[in-house]
Amino acid sequence: MLPFGVTLRYSGGLDIPNSGAEDAMSGMQQAWVDRAKKVLPAGGFGNFDPSIIIRAGKGSRVWDEDGNEYIDYLIGSGPMLLGHGNEEVDEVVIEQLSKGMTFFANNAQGIELAEVILDAVACGEQLRYVSSGGEADMYAIRLARAYTGRDKILKFEGGYHGMSAEAQMSLAPTKLINFPQAVPDSAGIPEAVRNEMLIAPYNDLDFLRSLVAEHGDEIAGLIVEPLQRIIPPEPGFLEAVREICTEHGIVLIFDEVVTGFRLAYGGAQEFYGVTPDVCTLGKAIGGGFPLAAIAGREEIMRHFDKAAVGGDNWLMQLGTLSGNPVASAAGIKTLEILRRPGMYDKLRASGAAIQASCTKHLDAAGIDHKIVGDATLFDICFTTRAVRDYRDYMTHDQKMNGVFNKVLRDNGIFKSPGKVYPSMALTEEDLQLTDAAIEKAAKALAEMA
């Protein structure tokens, strides 16, 4: 951390106080929380704990409005893979700002970024931009229906695919009913949507085969996070899913909004060696700006082209900020940096070091736990049970999870309640401070026993 009283100035010209400046700023955060409660439902944006207001970020660190400094393992829920305020990304963004912020019309940056993305992802022959990952998933589902002429969509319980009505089926059900029935996770979803959704347990090939054998000719698409939240596919699972979809003419959609350019440069389809028909991308491709995309085989993607498929088969899609040139410029530079030698080795080494710290300290404290996920994206589950699917995940001790995360935050670690997102900006000092915080959190759990 920075010495007491020192401020870090980054390219935006903002003075970022370190935690030693807390006294001077005390109360700023609470003032913003109070203001938020007056104008925002539940006092927040709906994304994260509204009791913390982030003022600034640089590299691997963020600062709240009271000047508290944290090592950032949330990184904007994934997009800041290079860390905050990367100077090379900032430079191209500033250059583009001087030329214009958005046009609605095509722009060279968006075209170039599409070329870069399609060169990276195995399934990509054509691409269409949107502004968010949830929007990309919604269109991918609709695209599968347009291509096949079928209506039903198959997803796995616990899989997150955005905020569409279909995606909000059996995302995080508290009532566990029999498969393949769907459970709506939100008010405002018509009952008719439930009838077009089929739900299966992740990593269960026997159930999947029996379900598709019964409904295969009705299913337009199967959408899956290849790494479901943090749960990895068992060996052979994704390969079998690919075979099942091919056999029954089902469009296989990989939701790579999180895993794209994170598990590997070519995403989960490169990392696991399984190619879908369509994938959705977000987070990393915009370099921290709102940008997402649907990429896939030309014969499927052509349904976005009215002239190619005719009015009855055309999937209408447009968006005011789709292919935004500022976001595209940031994405081009971000992906260029990610292609440099050693970048993914560094990311994986950092994640492995954090995992090793968790194992060391939790084992020493006698705490039952499982590290679930990949070195690039994972979390700790306080359970003795192997975590293969959503229902296994729900057995982990939520009270212990809450204490663990609270102690980490109290000791300068900023993370999601259910994920650790390592970034390429992490330093050896960050990892040492993280290790010390994990040790304190493990001891706090031991005291609970």
Legacy VTK file of the C-alpha trace (Angstrom):
# vtk DataFile Version 3.0
C-alpha trace
ASCII
DATASET POLYDATA
POINTS 449 float
0.000 0.000 0.000
1.001 3.628 -0.327
2.709 5.345 2.605
0.478 7.179 5.072
-0.881 10.422 3.656
0.395 9.856 0.131
-1.976 10.213 -2.816
-1.742 8.448 -6.127
-2.439 10.539 -9.212
-3.542 8.722 -12.317
-4.042 9.880 -15.889
-7.527 11.242 -15.215
-6.052 13.777 -12.791
-7.992 12.521 -9.745
-6.240 12.430 -6.388
-6.865 9.047 -4.790
-6.273 9.059 -1.025
-4.950 5.930 0.581
-6.481 4.406 3.686
-4.412 6.718 5.874
-6.563 9.633 4.759
-9.742 8.129 6.194
-10.098 10.703 8.972
-10.175 13.590 6.504
-12.897 11.931 4.458
-14.865 10.219 7.219
-18.587 10.310 6.584
-18.434 10.863 2.821
-19.476 7.306 2.092
-22.454 7.389 4.448
-23.567 10.687 2.957
-23.636 9.118 -0.504
-25.429 6.032 0.828
-28.101 8.285 2.332
-28.494 10.168 -0.937
-28.735 6.911 -2.893
-31.555 5.627 -0.682
-33.680 8.616 -1.703
-33.326 8.142 -5.445
-32.518 4.455 -6.060
-34.722 1.447 -5.226
-33.018 -0.449 -2.371
-30.409 2.307 -2.426
-28.384 0.835 -5.279
-27.982 -0.025 -8.942
-29.154 -3.595 -8.310
-25.665 -4.980 -8.844
-23.706 -4.999 -5.602
-23.679 -4.120 -1.902
-25.018 -0.532 -1.858
-23.239 0.270 1.410
-19.950 0.789 -0.408
-19.444 3.643 -2.866
-16.359 3.334 -5.051
-14.652 6.630 -5.808
-11.777 5.561 -8.025
-9.647 2.712 -9.278
-6.088 2.349 -10.507
-4.326 -0.853 -11.441
-5.298 -3.573 -8.966
-6.722 -1.167 -6.360
-9.962 0.717 -5.711
-10.802 3.416 -3.162
-14.157 4.142 -1.574
-15.553 7.585 -0.758
-14.013 7.468 2.724
-10.573 6.817 1.249
-10.380 3.152 2.226
-8.112 1.251 -0.151
-8.846 -2.278 -1.393
-7.209 -4.864 -3.601
-9.897 -5.358 -6.210
-11.038 -8.909 -6.947
-14.427 -7.736 -8.205
-12.927 -5.724 -11.097
-16.305 -4.447 -12.251
-17.675 -8.032 -12.211
-15.042 -9.104 -14.694
-14.395 -6.571 -17.463
-11.299 -4.924 -15.948
-9.100 -7.883 -16.791
-6.100 -5.570 -17.253
-6.901 -3.628 -14.092
-8.161 -0.075 -13.763
-6.845 2.845 -15.779
-4.512 0.935 -18.092
-2.495 3.676 -19.745
-2.511 2.134 -23.221
-6.280 1.689 -23.159
-6.771 5.201 -21.782
-4.679 6.607 -24.633
-6.791 5.098 -27.428
-10.010 6.045 -25.636
-8.928 9.679 -25.347
-7.900 9.676 -29.005
-11.311 8.364 -30.053
-13.169 10.831 -27.802
-11.635 13.660 -29.794
-13.131 12.145 -32.957
-16.606 11.437 -31.657
-18.366 9.347 -29.008
-21.092 7.586 -30.986
-22.577 7.650 -34.474
-25.257 4.904 -34.715
-23.792 4.303 -38.189
-20.982 1.821 -38.839
-17.515 2.881 -37.749
-14.030 1.563 -38.492
-13.246 0.721 -34.860
-16.278 -1.550 -34.574
-15.447 -3.309 -37.826
-11.818 -3.855 -36.808
-12.792 -5.190 -33.386
-15.212 -7.631 -35.020
-12.350 -8.937 -37.164
-10.163 -9.398 -34.072
-12.884 -11.196 -32.116
-13.829 -13.523 -34.976
-10.181 -14.405 -35.438
-10.049 -15.430 -31.766
-13.222 -17.478 -31.204
-13.546 -20.832 -32.940
-17.280 -20.585 -33.667
-17.117 -17.058 -35.033
-17.798 -16.413 -38.710
-19.973 -13.321 -38.273
-20.804 -11.050 -35.346
-23.485 -8.634 -34.232
-22.933 -6.051 -31.460
-25.144 -5.150 -28.514
-24.408 -3.207 -25.327
-24.656 -5.831 -22.558
-24.092 -9.521 -22.030
-27.702 -10.060 -21.011
-28.833 -8.480 -24.257
-26.463 -10.747 -26.183
-27.912 -13.836 -24.486
-31.468 -12.701 -25.205
-30.695 -12.332 -28.903
-28.801 -15.627 -29.022
-31.882 -17.422 -27.703
-34.069 -15.646 -30.236
-31.568 -16.450 -32.975
-31.757 -20.166 -32.177
-35.548 -19.996 -32.515
-35.350 -18.096 -35.800
-32.865 -20.592 -37.254
-34.621 -23.789 -36.177
-38.271 -22.746 -36.226
-38.651 -24.347 -32.791
-39.665 -22.684 -29.523
-38.217 -24.455 -26.487
-34.945 -23.464 -24.854
-32.908 -25.754 -22.590
-30.747 -24.295 -19.848
-29.032 -25.640 -16.743
-30.258 -24.868 -13.249
-28.161 -22.112 -11.704
-26.849 -20.843 -15.035
-26.842 -17.060 -15.394
-27.728 -15.669 -18.808
-28.836 -12.121 -18.126
-32.211 -10.598 -17.352
-34.522 -11.769 -20.120
-37.627 -13.733 -19.142
-36.047 -16.982 -20.341
-32.797 -16.316 -18.488
-34.645 -15.620 -15.251
-35.950 -19.165 -15.149
-34.238 -21.358 -12.506
-31.270 -19.044 -12.099
-31.273 -19.170 -8.301
-34.396 -21.035 -7.217
-35.017 -21.331 -3.493
-37.714 -23.911 -4.171
-36.134 -26.987 -5.710
-38.732 -28.731 -7.842
-38.439 -31.694 -10.177
-36.576 -31.285 -13.445
-37.262 -30.222 -16.173
-39.806 -27.792 -14.711
-38.713 -24.160 -14.625
-38.999 -21.808 -11.655
-39.264 -18.056 -12.354
-36.769 -16.016 -10.351
-38.489 -12.689 -10.879
-41.914 -11.135 -10.788
-43.351 -9.912 -14.061
-42.609 -13.022 -16.144
-45.638 -14.453 -17.998
-46.587 -18.028 -17.157
-46.293 -18.863 -20.851
-42.510 -18.430 -20.691
-42.229 -21.301 -18.219
-43.834 -23.621 -20.763
-41.086 -22.956 -23.299
-38.179 -23.605 -20.912
-36.613 -26.936 -19.986
-34.253 -27.107 -17.003
-31.557 -29.715 -16.449
-28.927 -30.225 -13.740
-25.427 -29.209 -14.842
-22.909 -32.043 -15.322
-25.631 -34.722 -15.459
-25.356 -36.358 -18.885
-27.781 -39.167 -18.175
-30.578 -36.736 -17.401
-29.696 -34.527 -20.350
-29.776 -37.431 -22.784
-33.159 -38.615 -21.532
-34.587 -35.091 -21.655
-33.400 -34.443 -25.202
-34.564 -37.872 -26.324
-38.071 -36.850 -25.273
-38.106 -33.219 -26.418
-35.296 -32.955 -28.980
-37.507 -32.021 -31.929
-38.996 -29.126 -29.899
-35.745 -27.601 -28.622
-34.359 -24.630 -30.548
-31.285 -23.999 -28.457
-29.281 -25.156 -25.476
-27.570 -22.290 -23.658
-24.785 -23.004 -21.195
-21.995 -21.260 -19.362
-19.090 -23.620 -20.120
-17.811 -22.788 -16.636
-21.167 -22.404 -14.868
-20.671 -19.456 -12.533
-17.647 -21.088 -10.860
-18.537 -24.771 -11.410
-16.298 -26.460 -13.998
-17.592 -29.037 -16.462
-16.669 -32.613 -15.666
-14.362 -34.308 -18.196
-16.331 -35.137 -21.328
-19.435 -33.180 -20.358
-19.161 -30.357 -22.868
-18.052 -32.748 -25.594
-21.169 -34.838 -25.000
-23.381 -31.740 -24.965
-21.919 -30.839 -28.366
-22.696 -34.308 -29.731
-26.259 -34.293 -28.377
-27.005 -30.901 -29.929
-25.574 -31.939 -33.281
-27.580 -35.161 -33.295
-30.879 -33.382 -32.614
-30.347 -30.200 -34.658
-30.208 -28.005 -31.539
-28.251 -24.747 -31.639
-25.522 -24.944 -28.984
-24.963 -21.531 -27.406
-21.930 -20.953 -25.203
-22.516 -18.005 -22.891
-18.943 -16.683 -22.845
-19.762 -13.259 -21.475
-17.568 -14.124 -18.471
-15.250 -16.814 -19.848
-14.489 -15.150 -23.173
-10.871 -13.906 -23.213
-10.540 -14.954 -19.547
-10.063 -18.722 -19.431
-7.879 -18.334 -22.520
-7.552 -15.804 -25.308
-10.014 -17.861 -27.361
-12.278 -18.303 -24.350
-13.789 -21.499 -22.990
-14.149 -22.971 -26.468
-10.368 -22.830 -26.828
-9.678 -23.874 -23.232
-12.011 -26.893 -23.289
-11.629 -27.687 -26.986
-15.369 -27.664 -27.736
-16.870 -25.413 -30.423
-20.478 -24.185 -30.097
-22.672 -22.935 -32.920
-23.052 -19.497 -31.348
-21.367 -17.723 -28.467
-22.090 -14.555 -26.563
-19.296 -12.245 -25.446
-19.014 -9.223 -23.183
-16.965 -7.830 -20.309
-13.376 -8.046 -21.631
-14.203 -7.162 -25.259
-15.161 -3.594 -24.335
-12.128 -2.881 -22.171
-14.369 -1.586 -19.376
-16.970 0.072 -21.598
-20.506 -1.229 -22.331
-20.067 -3.602 -25.260
-21.148 -7.164 -25.986
-21.651 -9.361 -29.017
-23.211 -12.473 -30.495
-20.849 -14.461 -32.719
-21.525 -17.637 -34.646
-21.746 -19.595 -37.856
-22.729 -17.579 -40.927
-25.748 -19.751 -41.754
-27.201 -18.933 -38.316
-26.065 -15.309 -38.114
-27.596 -14.549 -41.536
-30.992 -14.383 -39.799
-29.949 -10.862 -38.794
-29.895 -10.060 -42.551
-33.393 -9.469 -43.929
-32.207 -9.521 -47.511
-30.673 -12.956 -46.999
-33.540 -14.735 -45.221
-36.670 -12.744 -46.039
-39.022 -10.895 -43.743
-40.598 -13.946 -42.095
-37.234 -15.368 -40.964
-35.548 -12.073 -40.145
-34.483 -11.348 -36.569
-34.779 -7.610 -36.027
-31.982 -6.225 -33.871
-30.722 -2.705 -33.325
-29.319 -0.640 -30.498
-28.377 3.016 -30.153
-24.892 2.270 -28.792
-24.186 -1.049 -30.525
-20.625 -1.078 -31.851
-19.837 2.156 -30.044
-16.476 3.461 -31.343
-15.080 4.386 -27.909
-15.853 0.942 -26.515
-14.534 -0.666 -29.694
-11.261 1.268 -29.512
-10.846 0.182 -25.885
-11.631 -3.400 -26.884
-9.121 -3.472 -29.729
-6.314 -2.292 -27.450
-7.356 -4.602 -24.606
-7.317 -7.666 -26.853
-3.987 -6.592 -28.337
-2.493 -6.506 -24.844
-4.025 -9.876 -23.972
-2.290 -11.440 -26.998
1.149 -10.547 -25.655
3.344 -13.415 -24.461
2.963 -14.422 -20.832
-0.246 -12.549 -20.049
-2.347 -15.630 -19.318
0.522 -17.318 -17.508
0.603 -14.339 -15.153
-3.162 -14.390 -14.633
-3.181 -18.110 -13.871
-0.175 -17.843 -11.567
-1.895 -15.112 -9.548
-5.095 -17.137 -9.267
-3.177 -20.248 -8.246
-1.334 -18.283 -5.560
-4.614 -17.053 -4.065
-6.032 -20.569 -4.148
-2.911 -21.871 -2.405
-3.298 -19.226 0.310
-6.899 -20.290 0.880
-5.966 -23.961 1.132
-3.044 -23.291 3.463
-4.893 -21.106 5.952
-8.273 -22.846 5.894
-6.620 -26.259 6.338
-4.542 -24.907 9.210
-7.729 -23.596 10.835
-9.498 -26.936 10.358
-12.207 -25.460 8.111
-13.942 -27.784 5.661
-13.984 -26.187 2.241
-13.727 -26.713 -1.494
-12.023 -24.407 -3.965
-14.429 -24.411 -6.902
-13.613 -23.061 -10.341
-10.585 -22.257 -12.451
-7.447 -20.322 -11.532
-8.845 -17.396 -13.525
-12.249 -17.422 -11.769
-13.185 -19.271 -8.582
-14.417 -19.066 -5.004
-14.367 -20.943 -1.723
-17.336 -23.144 -0.831
-17.637 -24.137 2.829
-18.849 -27.680 2.350
-17.579 -31.257 2.451
-19.537 -32.104 -0.685
-18.126 -32.119 -4.213
-19.674 -29.221 -6.122
-20.934 -30.481 -9.484
-24.108 -28.435 -9.916
-26.308 -25.719 -8.425
-27.831 -27.952 -5.759
-24.392 -29.009 -4.554
-23.350 -25.361 -4.441
-26.356 -24.482 -2.299
-25.189 -26.864 0.442
-22.239 -24.649 1.295
-22.428 -22.722 4.561
-23.701 -19.216 3.751
-23.016 -17.929 7.273
-19.359 -18.932 7.051
-19.203 -17.407 3.586
-20.546 -14.118 4.952
-18.023 -14.001 7.798
-15.157 -14.933 5.486
-15.994 -12.184 3.003
-16.579 -9.582 5.730
-13.187 -10.207 7.312
-11.558 -10.026 3.896
-13.196 -6.672 3.177
-12.271 -5.369 6.641
-8.690 -6.224 5.703
-8.635 -4.520 2.333
-9.932 -7.236 -0.020
-12.817 -6.244 -2.306
-14.653 -9.188 -3.858
-18.035 -10.530 -4.849
-19.834 -12.713 -2.285
-19.486 -15.640 -4.688
-16.451 -15.092 -6.933
-12.801 -14.128 -7.034
-11.831 -12.402 -10.277
-8.020 -12.191 -10.502
-6.715 -9.487 -12.823
-3.492 -9.071 -14.726
-2.697 -5.969 -12.687
-2.045 -7.925 -9.482
1.421 -7.507 -7.992
3.455 -9.647 -5.634
2.652 -7.161 -2.873
-1.068 -7.600 -3.604
-0.740 -11.358 -3.269
1.142 -11.054 0.028
-1.493 -8.716 1.461
-4.209 -11.046 0.210
-2.523 -13.987 1.911
-2.447 -12.077 5.207
-6.145 -11.186 4.891
-7.082 -14.794 4.123
-5.184 -15.928 7.222
-7.218 -13.539 9.379
-10.476 -14.671 7.761
-9.611 -18.331 8.356
-8.868 -17.621 12.028
-12.195 -15.810 12.360
-13.977 -18.907 11.013
-12.079 -21.118 13.448
-13.295 -18.961 16.324
-16.888 -19.565 15.180
-16.540 -23.325 15.569
LINES 1 450
449 0 1 2 3 4 5 6 7 8 9 10 11 12 13 14 15 16 17 18 19 20 21 22 23 24 25 26 27 28 29 30 31 32 33 34 35 36 37 38 39 40 41 42 43 44 45 46 47 48 49 50 51 52 53 54 55 56 57 58 59 60 61 62 63 64 65 66 67 68 69 70 71 72 73 74 75 76 77 78 79 80 81 82 83 84 85 86 87 88 89 90 91 92 93 94 95 96 97 98 99 100 101 102 103 104 105 106 107 108 109 110 111 112 113 114 115 116 117 118 119 120 121 122 123 124 125 126 127 128 129 130 131 132 133 134 135 136 137 138 139 140 141 142 143 144 145 146 147 148 149 150 151 152 153 154 155 156 157 158 159 160 161 162 163 164 165 166 167 168 169 170 171 172 173 174 175 176 177 178 179 180 181 182 183 184 185 186 187 188 189 190 191 192 193 194 195 196 197 198 199 200 201 202 203 204 205 206 207 208 209 210 211 212 213 214 215 216 217 218 219 220 221 222 223 224 225 226 227 228 229 230 231 232 233 234 235 236 237 238 239 240 241 242 243 244 245 246 247 248 249 250 251 252 253 254 255 256 257 258 259 260 261 262 263 264 265 266 267 268 269 270 271 272 273 274 275 276 277 278 279 280 281 282 283 284 285 286 287 288 289 290 291 292 293 294 295 296 297 298 299 300 301 302 303 304 305 306 307 308 309 310 311 312 313 314 315 316 317 318 319 320 321 322 323 324 325 326 327 328 329 330 331 332 333 334 335 336 337 338 339 340 341 342 343 344 345 346 347 348 349 350 351 352 353 354 355 356 357 358 359 360 361 362 363 364 365 366 367 368 369 370 371 372 373 374 375 376 377 378 379 380 381 382 383 384 385 386 387 388 389 390 391 392 393 394 395 396 397 398 399 400 401 402 403 404 405 406 407 408 409 410 411 412 413 414 415 416 417 418 419 420 421 422 423 424 425 426 427 428 429 430 431 432 433 434 435 436 437 438 439 440 441 442 443 444 445 446 447 448
